[in-house]
Amino acid sequence: MNSDLPFARHSVLPPVARPPVLHGLAVAGIIIAALSFIASLLVAAYGAGVYLNSTAARNRLLRNAPVDLPASSPSQPVLYSAPIGTTVGLRGLESNQRVVIVEAISQRIEMTAAQAQQFDALLAEVGADMFSLSRGQAVDPQAILQTIADHVGRLPSTAEGTEPFFFETPAGRAEVYENRALLFLHGRLSPVRVTAGRRMNSTGHPILLPQDVNRLIRLAQNACQQGTSRPSMLGDPQVQTLQSLLSDPQQRLASLVPSPDGNVVGLNGASVRPDGYATIDFAGGAVMLGPRGNVILRSDREAIPAVSGFACGLVVFEGLASAALAVLLLLFCLSLIRLPRERLNRMVLWAVAELGLSLVGGAAVAWMTASYLSTALTSRTPSAGNMATSLALGVAVALVGIVFPIIVLLVARSRAVREYFNPRE
């Protein structure tokens, strides 16, 4: 009896020796699967850690940020101060000339310190016209008294209870109050008005002149360099923002502070963090500025950039997905050892999926790292070095991920393996 059944010759494949590369692939795959599982979880943890670290750093900064721009109280004392210098006009007199004139006239009529300051400001504006003097000319006190003669007296008391005074010269009539001084020149319809110590805005704070703003910025820069081992200056964008805030006619950051030598303006300190965020402490509170000069308020989360949440999520997803593929690779390799004739179709599909996932993971890691380095509280501004580091890290992650999948595809397409699974009849 013929024992050969019709399909007997197809039921058993011809005896082809198993290529050693298959066993090596299975053993290597088991090792790679274990390492890949651990590495993938680390990548996922890296993505989550970067996101949590970035948002936590932003929240810490926001907790220290002011709720609103501070407002100082009038005459509120400050630690660092700069004098409010009197601006000398085109027809004004120099400081030494003004001192002699103020002392001379104070012999004829008593004036308060505030009135003397207003009178000084008037002399700095139009003193040359008032007394027919040129700038730098020596001043004779007796000549000044002869110029005004007996044309000096008191004006009606003001609402504050003070008594202004006036005097006349051949050029015109001067009136001096506690908070202003005027000169009515002959032949002019409108008087010359001055206010010593700067004109006040609607909130009672001085309208600062450019030189006042520059003095305050110099105070802030000097304060940044004190008390630190690695002093850091305010950046140009921060200086520009500070200039804009202080130059605003309605500014409330700085107030006039009386001192024995006249009014001053100032602040209590300033510092710049290693990440470039600056804090300037005025009498009424702190102003926080970002490295790009933006004002940081506690309610404005967008003022402090954080790492891209989407990039971090993509890295976490890629890490978890790669860990799942590592488990599948382990199962496929164990099956390949147990069943020598099992084809590599599932491993080929795994290799294709791992290739795509590795490329996505490399791009996600590069994106996330670049986003973190450009917005993290570790450097002032993004740099080419940061971008190169991000790109190098992303390429490294992608290369590590694609090596074994490429080996699997090459082995599957090798002649020995194809002949082993598809022997000739």
Residue pairs with C-beta under 8 A, 6 or more apart in sequence:
5 11
13 341
13 423
14 423
14 424
14 425
16 419
16 420
16 423
17 420
18 340
18 420
19 414
19 416
19 417
19 420
21 411
21 414
21 416
21 417
22 336
22 340
22 411
22 417
22 420
23 337
25 333
25 336
25 407
25 408
25 411
26 333
26 334
26 336
26 337
27 333
27 337
28 404
28 407
29 329
29 330
29 332
29 333
29 336
29 347
29 404
29 408
30 330
30 333
30 334
32 326
32 329
32 404
33 326
33 327
33 329
33 330
33 333
34 326
34 330
36 322
36 323
36 325
36 326
36 329
36 404
37 323
37 326
37 327
37 330
39 322
39 400
40 318
40 319
40 320
40 321
40 322
40 323
40 326
41 319
41 320
41 323
42 319
43 315
43 318
43 319
43 322
43 361
43 365
43 397
44 315
44 316
44 318
44 319
44 320
44 323
45 319
46 315
46 319
46 365
47 312
47 313
47 314
47 315
47 316
47 319
47 364
47 365
47 368
48 312
48 316
50 307
50 312
50 315
50 368
50 369
50 372
51 307
51 309
51 312
51 313
54 306
54 307
54 372
54 375
54 376
55 306
55 307
57 306
57 376
57 377
58 301
58 304
58 306
58 377
61 277
61 288
61 296
61 304
61 377
62 296
62 298
62 301
62 304
63 298
64 279
64 288
65 288
65 296
65 297
65 298
66 285
66 286
66 287
66 288
66 297
66 298
67 297
67 298
67 299
68 297
69 245
69 252
69 253
69 287
69 295
69 297
70 252
70 253
70 282
70 284
70 285
70 286
70 287
71 203
71 205
71 252
71 253
71 284
71 285
72 205
72 252
72 253
72 254
72 255
72 282
72 283
72 284
73 255
73 283
73 284
74 204
74 205
74 255
74 256
75 255
75 256
75 257
75 258
76 255
76 257
76 283
76 284
77 257
77 283
78 257
78 264
78 265
78 266
78 267
78 268
78 282
78 283
79 266
79 267
79 268
79 269
80 219
80 222
80 223
80 266
80 267
80 268
80 269
81 219
81 257
81 259
81 264
81 265
81 266
82 212
82 215
82 216
82 218
82 219
82 264
82 265
82 266
83 259
83 261
83 262
83 263
83 264
84 197
84 198
84 206
84 212
84 256
84 262
84 263
84 264
84 265
85 211
86 95
86 120
86 121
86 124
86 196
87 124
87 125
87 209
87 211
88 94
88 124
88 125
89 124
89 125
89 126
91 125
91 126
91 127
91 128
91 129
92 123
92 124
92 125
92 126
92 127
92 128
92 135
93 101
93 123
93 124
93 127
93 128
93 133
93 135
94 135
94 136
97 123
97 127
97 133
97 135
97 136
97 137
97 139
98 120
98 123
98 124
98 127
100 139
100 141
100 144
101 123
101 127
101 131
101 139
101 141
101 144
102 116
102 119
102 120
102 123
103 141
104 139
104 141
104 142
104 144
104 145
105 111
105 119
105 144
105 145
105 148
105 152
105 167
106 116
107 141
107 145
108 145
108 148
108 152
108 167
109 152
109 153
109 154
109 165
109 167
111 119
111 165
111 176
112 162
112 178
114 178
114 179
115 162
115 164
115 165
115 176
115 177
115 178
117 196
117 197
117 262
117 263
118 176
118 177
118 178
118 179
118 180
118 181
118 194
118 195
118 196
119 174
119 176
119 181
120 196
121 181
121 194
121 195
121 196
121 197
122 130
122 174
122 176
122 181
122 182
122 183
122 192
122 194
123 130
124 194
125 192
125 194
126 183
126 185
126 192
127 133
128 134
128 135
129 171
129 172
129 183
129 185
130 169
130 171
130 172
130 174
130 183
131 139
131 144
131 147
131 169
131 171
132 170
132 171
133 139
147 169
147 170
148 167
148 168
148 169
151 167
151 168
151 169
152 165
152 166
152 167
152 168
153 165
153 166
153 167
154 163
154 164
154 165
154 166
155 163
155 164
155 165
155 166
155 175
156 163
157 163
158 164
158 177
158 178
160 178
162 177
162 178
164 175
164 176
164 177
164 178
165 175
165 176
166 173
166 174
166 175
166 176
167 173
167 174
168 174
171 183
171 185
171 186
172 183
172 184
172 185
172 186
172 188
173 183
173 184
174 181
174 182
174 183
174 184
175 181
175 182
175 183
175 184
179 195
180 193
180 194
180 195
181 193
181 194
181 195
181 196
182 191
182 192
182 193
182 194
183 191
183 192
184 191
185 191
185 192
196 263
197 206
197 256
197 262
197 263
198 206
198 207
198 208
198 209
198 212
198 256
198 263
199 206
199 207
200 206
200 207
201 207
201 249
201 250
201 251
202 250
203 250
203 252
204 255
205 250
205 251
205 252
205 253
205 254
205 255
205 256
206 212
206 254
206 255
206 256
206 265
207 249
207 251
208 216
208 246
208 247
208 251
208 254
208 265
210 247
212 246
212 254
212 265
213 243
213 246
213 247
215 265
216 242
216 246
216 254
216 265
216 266
216 267
217 234
217 239
217 242
217 243
217 246
219 266
219 267
219 270
220 234
220 242
220 267
220 270
220 280
221 233
221 234
221 270
223 267
223 269
223 270
223 271
224 231
224 232
224 233
224 234
224 270
224 271
224 272
224 278
225 231
225 232
225 233
228 271
230 274
232 272
232 274
233 272
234 242
234 270
234 272
234 278
234 289
235 276
235 278
235 291
235 293
235 380
236 293
237 291
237 292
237 293
238 278
238 289
238 290
238 291
238 293
240 293
241 289
241 293
241 294
241 295
242 280
242 287
242 289
245 251
245 253
245 287
245 295
246 253
246 254
252 284
253 282
253 284
253 287
254 265
254 266
254 267
254 282
254 283
255 265
255 283
255 284
256 263
256 264
256 265
257 263
257 264
257 265
257 266
257 283
266 283
267 280
267 281
267 282
267 283
268 281
268 282
268 283
269 280
269 281
270 278
270 279
270 280
270 281
271 278
271 279
272 278
273 279
273 377
274 378
275 291
275 376
275 377
275 378
275 379
275 380
276 290
276 291
276 379
276 380
276 381
277 288
277 289
277 290
277 291
277 296
277 377
278 288
278 289
279 286
279 287
279 288
279 289
280 286
280 287
280 289
287 295
288 295
288 296
288 297
289 295
289 296
290 296
290 303
290 304
291 380
291 381
292 381
294 303
295 303
296 303
296 304
297 303
305 374
305 375
306 375
307 368
307 371
307 372
307 375
307 376
308 367
308 368
308 371
311 364
311 367
311 368
311 371
312 368
314 360
314 364
314 367
314 368
315 361
315 364
315 365
315 368
318 357
318 360
318 361
318 364
319 361
321 357
322 354
322 357
322 358
322 361
322 401
325 350
325 353
325 354
325 357
328 350
329 347
329 350
329 354
332 346
332 347
332 350
333 347
335 342
336 342
336 344
336 347
341 421
343 421
344 408
344 411
344 412
344 417
344 421
347 408
347 412
348 408
348 409
348 412
350 405
350 408
351 404
351 405
351 406
351 408
351 409
351 412
352 405
352 409
354 401
354 402
354 404
354 405
355 401
355 402
355 405
355 406
357 401
358 397
358 398
358 400
358 401
358 402
358 405
359 398
359 401
359 402
361 397
361 398
361 401
362 394
362 395
362 396
362 397
362 398
362 399
362 401
363 394
363 398
364 394
365 393
365 394
365 397
366 390
366 391
366 393
366 394
366 395
366 397
367 390
367 394
369 389
369 390
369 393
369 394
370 386
370 387
370 390
370 391
373 379
373 382
373 386
373 389
373 390
374 382
374 386
379 386
411 417
